[in-house]
Amino acid sequence: MKKVIKTAAGIAGITAASYMTVGEVFYNLFLTRGGISFAQKFQTKSSDGDEQNEIFSTNEAVKEGDRWYAENEKTRIEVYTRDGSKRHAYMIKTKEPSHKYVITCHGYTSKPSDMGFYGMEFQKRGYNVIMPALDGHADSETNKISMGWHDRLIVVALTYYIAEQDPQAQIVLHGNSMGGATVMMTTGEKMPENVKCCIEDCGYTSVWDEYKVQLKAMFGIDKLPVLQAANTAAKIHAKLDFKEASSLNQVKKSVTPTLFIHGERDTFVPFWMLETNYSAAVCEKDKLVVPDAVHAVSSLVHPELYWGKIDEFTAKYITD
């Protein structure tokens, strides 16, 4: 398959037909539910892949989080986004009534249950935990992956749902990787005053930037027409424009206090994206650089540092 992709890339500039063929290949392999297994294979072959897999497969917090998700009763929440699309999330409530809520968003090729070790920690802190199924993943109502862009509307809809159900709600947004990009993109939208702060973990600057990085890293492709072809196909099939799908542009409009977290050794979503997003944000903000952490493992490599910073940050905006 890798040879097929390189061959397709090589002919990308020849004809309009080959241009569209390249776009269709990339769209179907990376931006549809059916392509997730393929995308996972190449994701694990990234420079962070082996170390990341080792951490996820052996870390006790991950195993505890899986048990927490499996053993706790879940309520299915259904919402409609402003474009009329039906989407859903799963909520695990605290044992005692609480007005604190966290919406925690999973990453690319992942699913709500994979956020168990985050949800478990937030529940210990008194939060009702809400885990949306992002587009094209798990049992989402659509097969089309939007890399956070259309997902932001799910999160917005969930914030209004929570506020309607509990007018005293205090809502924290949290996300990891694609989920981190999702919550950053969400902060550029109008939300109820119940949304108090946001925690983004290793999110990218834009889908365009992330695709460009991965085409080069995984396939050795740095030809702009290939990225443009993939973008064209995404626009046609999913109304997704890689450049419009920008965390960077959204945080420039944000009024939601945001904590930016990134692993210092992250190459899958390159570390430089942290400073770019952080510098662009006009909201109240803070950041945490996690030493020795590759992509999406900051909370597992240095849990005391990670959760200590989150506790310090949220204490400014959330009351018990």
C-alpha positions as CSV (number, residue, x, y, z in Angstrom):
1,M,0.0,0.0,0.0
2,K,2.8,2.4,0.8
3,K,4.2,1.8,-2.8
4,V,0.7,2.6,-4.2
5,I,0.6,5.9,-2.3
6,K,4.1,6.9,-3.5
7,T,3.3,5.9,-7.0
8,A,0.0,7.9,-6.9
9,A,2.0,10.9,-5.5
10,G,4.4,10.7,-8.3
11,I,1.8,11.1,-11.0
12,A,-0.2,13.8,-9.1
13,G,0.8,16.6,-11.3
14,I,0.1,14.9,-14.7
15,T,-3.6,15.0,-15.2
16,A,-6.8,16.2,-13.5
17,A,-7.8,12.5,-13.3
18,S,-4.7,11.4,-11.5
19,Y,-5.0,14.5,-9.2
20,M,-8.5,13.3,-8.1
21,T,-7.3,9.7,-7.8
22,V,-4.6,10.8,-5.3
23,G,-7.1,12.8,-3.4
24,E,-9.6,9.9,-3.2
25,V,-6.8,7.5,-2.0
26,F,-5.8,9.8,0.8
27,Y,-9.3,10.7,1.8
28,N,-10.5,7.1,2.0
29,L,-7.5,5.9,3.9
30,F,-7.2,8.6,6.5
31,L,-10.6,10.4,6.8
32,T,-13.2,7.6,6.9
33,R,-14.1,5.0,9.5
34,G,-13.2,2.3,7.0
35,G,-9.6,3.6,6.8
36,I,-9.0,3.7,10.5
37,S,-7.2,0.3,10.7
38,F,-4.9,1.4,7.9
39,A,-4.3,4.8,9.5
40,Q,-3.5,3.0,12.8
41,K,-0.8,0.9,11.2
42,F,1.1,4.0,9.9
43,Q,0.4,5.9,13.1
44,T,2.2,3.1,15.1
45,K,5.1,3.4,12.6
46,S,5.7,7.0,13.4
47,S,8.9,8.0,15.2
48,D,6.8,8.1,18.5
49,G,5.0,4.9,17.8
50,D,7.0,2.1,19.4
51,E,7.6,4.1,22.7
52,Q,4.0,5.2,22.8
53,N,2.6,1.7,22.3
54,E,4.9,0.3,25.0
55,I,3.6,2.9,27.4
56,F,0.0,2.4,26.6
57,S,0.3,-1.4,26.8
58,T,2.1,-1.6,30.2
59,N,0.9,1.5,32.1
60,E,-1.3,0.6,35.1
61,A,-3.2,3.9,34.9
62,V,-4.4,2.8,31.4
63,K,-5.6,-0.5,32.7
64,E,-7.3,1.1,35.7
65,G,-9.0,3.5,33.3
66,D,-10.3,0.7,31.1
67,R,-11.8,-1.0,34.2
68,W,-13.3,2.3,35.4
69,Y,-15.0,2.8,32.0
70,A,-16.3,-0.8,31.9
71,E,-17.5,-1.0,35.5
72,N,-19.3,2.4,35.7
73,E,-22.9,3.0,34.6
74,K,-23.0,5.2,31.5
75,T,-25.8,7.4,30.3
76,R,-26.1,8.0,26.6
77,I,-26.6,11.7,25.7
78,E,-27.9,12.7,22.3
79,V,-27.6,16.2,20.9
80,Y,-28.1,18.0,17.6
81,T,-25.4,20.3,16.3
82,R,-26.3,23.7,14.8
83,D,-26.2,22.1,11.3
84,G,-28.9,19.7,12.4
85,S,-26.7,16.6,12.7
86,K,-27.5,14.1,15.5
87,R,-24.5,13.1,17.6
88,H,-24.0,11.4,21.0
89,A,-21.7,11.1,24.0
90,Y,-21.5,8.9,27.1
91,M,-21.7,10.3,30.6
92,I,-20.4,8.7,33.8
93,K,-21.7,10.6,36.8
94,T,-20.1,11.2,40.2
95,K,-21.2,9.1,43.1
96,E,-22.5,12.2,44.9
97,P,-24.4,15.0,43.1
98,S,-22.0,17.6,41.5
99,H,-22.2,20.7,39.4
100,K,-18.8,20.0,37.9
101,Y,-18.6,18.6,34.4
102,V,-15.7,17.7,32.1
103,I,-16.1,17.0,28.4
104,T,-13.1,14.9,27.4
105,C,-12.4,14.2,23.7
106,H,-10.5,11.3,22.3
107,G,-7.8,11.3,19.7
108,Y,-7.5,10.2,16.1
109,T,-8.3,6.4,15.5
110,S,-9.4,6.3,19.2
111,K,-12.8,6.1,21.0
112,P,-14.6,7.3,24.1
113,S,-13.6,4.3,26.2
114,D,-9.9,5.1,25.6
115,M,-10.4,8.3,27.7
116,G,-11.0,6.1,30.8
117,F,-7.8,7.0,32.5
118,Y,-8.5,10.7,32.1
119,G,-12.2,10.3,33.1
120,M,-11.2,8.3,36.2
121,E,-8.9,11.1,37.4
122,F,-11.5,13.8,36.7
123,Q,-14.2,11.8,38.6
124,K,-11.8,11.7,41.6
125,R,-11.9,15.4,41.5
126,G,-15.7,15.6,41.6
127,Y,-16.5,15.9,37.9
128,N,-19.3,14.2,35.9
129,V,-17.4,12.9,32.9
130,I,-18.8,13.2,29.4
131,M,-17.0,11.4,26.5
132,P,-18.3,12.2,23.0
133,A,-17.9,9.8,20.0
134,L,-16.1,12.1,17.5
135,D,-17.0,11.9,13.9
136,G,-16.0,8.7,12.0
137,H,-14.9,7.0,15.2
138,A,-16.4,4.3,17.4
139,D,-20.2,4.3,17.0
140,S,-20.5,7.8,15.7
141,E,-23.5,8.5,13.4
142,T,-21.2,9.4,10.5
143,N,-18.4,7.6,8.7
144,K,-16.6,10.8,7.9
145,I,-13.7,11.9,10.1
146,S,-13.4,15.7,10.5
147,M,-10.2,15.9,12.6
148,G,-11.9,18.1,15.2
149,W,-13.5,20.6,12.9
150,H,-17.1,19.4,12.7
151,D,-16.5,17.8,16.1
152,R,-16.3,21.2,17.7
153,L,-20.0,21.6,17.0
154,I,-20.7,18.4,19.0
155,V,-18.8,19.8,22.0
156,V,-20.7,23.2,21.7
157,A,-24.0,21.3,21.6
158,L,-23.0,19.3,24.7
159,T,-22.1,22.5,26.6
160,Y,-25.6,23.9,25.9
161,Y,-27.2,20.5,26.8
162,I,-25.4,20.5,30.2
163,A,-26.3,24.1,30.9
164,E,-29.9,23.4,30.2
165,Q,-30.0,20.3,32.4
166,D,-28.0,22.0,35.2
167,P,-28.0,25.8,35.2
168,Q,-25.3,25.7,38.0
169,A,-23.0,23.6,35.9
170,Q,-19.3,24.4,35.7
171,I,-17.9,22.9,32.5
172,V,-14.2,22.1,31.7
173,L,-13.2,21.1,28.2
174,H,-10.4,18.6,27.8
175,G,-8.9,16.7,24.9
176,N,-5.9,14.8,23.8
177,S,-4.3,14.9,20.3
178,M,-7.2,15.3,17.8
179,G,-9.3,15.8,20.9
180,G,-6.9,18.6,21.9
181,A,-7.4,20.2,18.5
182,T,-11.2,19.7,18.9
183,V,-11.4,21.6,22.2
184,M,-9.2,24.4,20.9
185,M,-11.4,24.7,17.8
186,T,-14.4,24.7,20.1
187,T,-13.2,27.7,22.1
188,G,-13.5,29.9,19.0
189,E,-17.3,29.4,19.1
190,K,-20.0,30.9,21.3
191,M,-20.8,28.8,24.3
192,P,-22.7,29.3,27.5
193,E,-21.1,31.0,30.4
194,N,-21.1,27.7,32.2
195,V,-17.9,26.8,30.3
196,K,-15.2,27.9,32.6
197,C,-11.9,26.7,31.1
198,C,-10.2,24.4,28.6
199,I,-7.3,22.0,28.8
200,E,-5.8,21.0,25.5
201,D,-3.2,18.2,25.3
202,C,-0.9,17.9,22.2
203,G,-3.3,19.4,19.7
204,Y,-2.2,20.5,16.3
205,T,-2.3,24.0,14.7
206,S,-4.4,23.0,11.8
207,V,-5.4,19.9,9.8
208,W,-3.3,21.3,6.9
209,D,-0.2,21.5,9.0
210,E,-0.6,18.1,10.5
211,Y,-1.3,16.4,7.2
212,K,1.8,18.1,5.8
213,V,3.9,16.8,8.6
214,Q,2.6,13.2,8.3
215,L,2.9,13.0,4.5
216,K,6.6,13.9,4.9
217,A,7.3,11.7,7.9
218,M,5.4,8.6,6.9
219,F,5.7,8.6,3.1
220,G,8.5,10.9,2.3
221,I,6.1,13.0,0.3
222,D,6.6,16.8,0.3
223,K,4.8,17.5,-2.9
224,L,2.1,20.2,-2.4
225,P,-0.3,18.8,-5.1
226,V,-0.7,15.7,-3.0
227,L,-1.9,17.6,0.0
228,Q,-4.1,19.8,-2.2
229,A,-5.6,16.8,-3.8
230,A,-6.4,15.3,-0.4
231,N,-8.0,18.6,0.7
232,T,-10.1,18.7,-2.5
233,A,-11.5,15.3,-1.8
234,A,-12.2,16.2,1.8
235,K,-14.1,19.3,0.7
236,I,-16.2,17.2,-1.7
237,H,-17.0,14.3,0.6
238,A,-17.0,15.9,4.1
239,K,-17.2,19.7,3.7
240,L,-13.8,19.7,5.4
241,D,-11.2,22.3,4.4
242,F,-7.8,21.5,5.9
243,K,-6.9,25.2,6.2
244,E,-10.2,26.3,7.6
245,A,-9.9,23.5,10.2
246,S,-7.5,25.5,12.3
247,S,-7.0,25.5,16.0
248,L,-4.7,28.4,15.5
249,N,-7.4,30.6,14.0
250,Q,-10.0,29.5,16.6
251,V,-7.8,30.4,19.7
252,K,-7.3,33.8,18.2
253,K,-11.0,34.3,18.9
254,S,-11.2,32.5,22.2
255,V,-12.4,34.0,25.5
256,T,-12.1,30.6,27.3
257,P,-9.1,30.3,29.7
258,T,-6.9,27.6,28.2
259,L,-4.1,25.4,29.5
260,F,-1.8,24.2,26.7
261,I,0.1,20.9,27.4
262,H,2.6,19.2,25.1
263,G,5.2,16.5,25.4
264,E,8.7,17.8,24.8
265,R,9.7,14.9,22.6
266,D,6.4,14.8,20.6
267,T,7.1,14.4,16.9
268,F,3.7,13.1,15.7
269,V,2.2,16.4,16.5
270,P,5.5,18.3,16.5
271,F,6.4,20.2,19.7
272,W,6.7,23.5,17.8
273,M,2.9,23.5,17.5
274,L,2.5,24.1,21.2
275,E,4.2,27.5,21.1
276,T,2.5,28.5,17.9
277,N,-1.0,27.8,19.3
278,Y,-0.1,29.3,22.7
279,S,1.3,32.5,21.2
280,A,-1.8,33.0,19.1
281,A,-4.3,32.6,21.9
282,V,-5.9,35.8,23.1
283,C,-7.6,34.3,26.1
284,E,-6.2,33.9,29.6
285,K,-3.7,31.1,29.3
286,D,-1.0,28.9,30.8
287,K,1.1,26.1,29.4
288,L,2.9,22.9,30.6
289,V,5.9,21.3,28.8
290,V,6.2,17.7,29.8
291,P,9.8,16.5,29.7
292,D,10.6,13.1,28.2
293,A,7.1,12.6,26.8
294,V,6.4,11.5,23.2
295,H,3.0,12.0,21.7
296,A,-0.2,11.7,23.8
297,V,1.5,10.2,26.9
298,S,2.2,13.2,29.1
299,S,-0.2,12.2,31.8
300,L,1.3,8.7,31.9
301,V,4.9,9.7,31.9
302,H,4.6,12.4,34.6
303,P,1.2,12.0,36.2
304,E,2.0,14.1,39.3
305,L,3.2,17.0,37.1
306,Y,0.3,16.7,34.7
307,W,-2.5,16.5,37.2
308,G,-0.8,18.9,39.6
309,K,-0.8,21.6,36.8
310,I,-4.4,20.8,35.9
311,D,-5.5,21.2,39.6
312,E,-3.6,24.5,39.8
313,F,-5.1,25.8,36.6
314,T,-8.7,24.7,37.2
315,A,-8.7,26.0,40.7
316,K,-8.7,29.5,39.2
317,Y,-12.0,28.9,37.5
318,I,-13.9,26.1,39.1
319,T,-15.4,26.3,42.6
320,D,-16.2,23.2,44.8
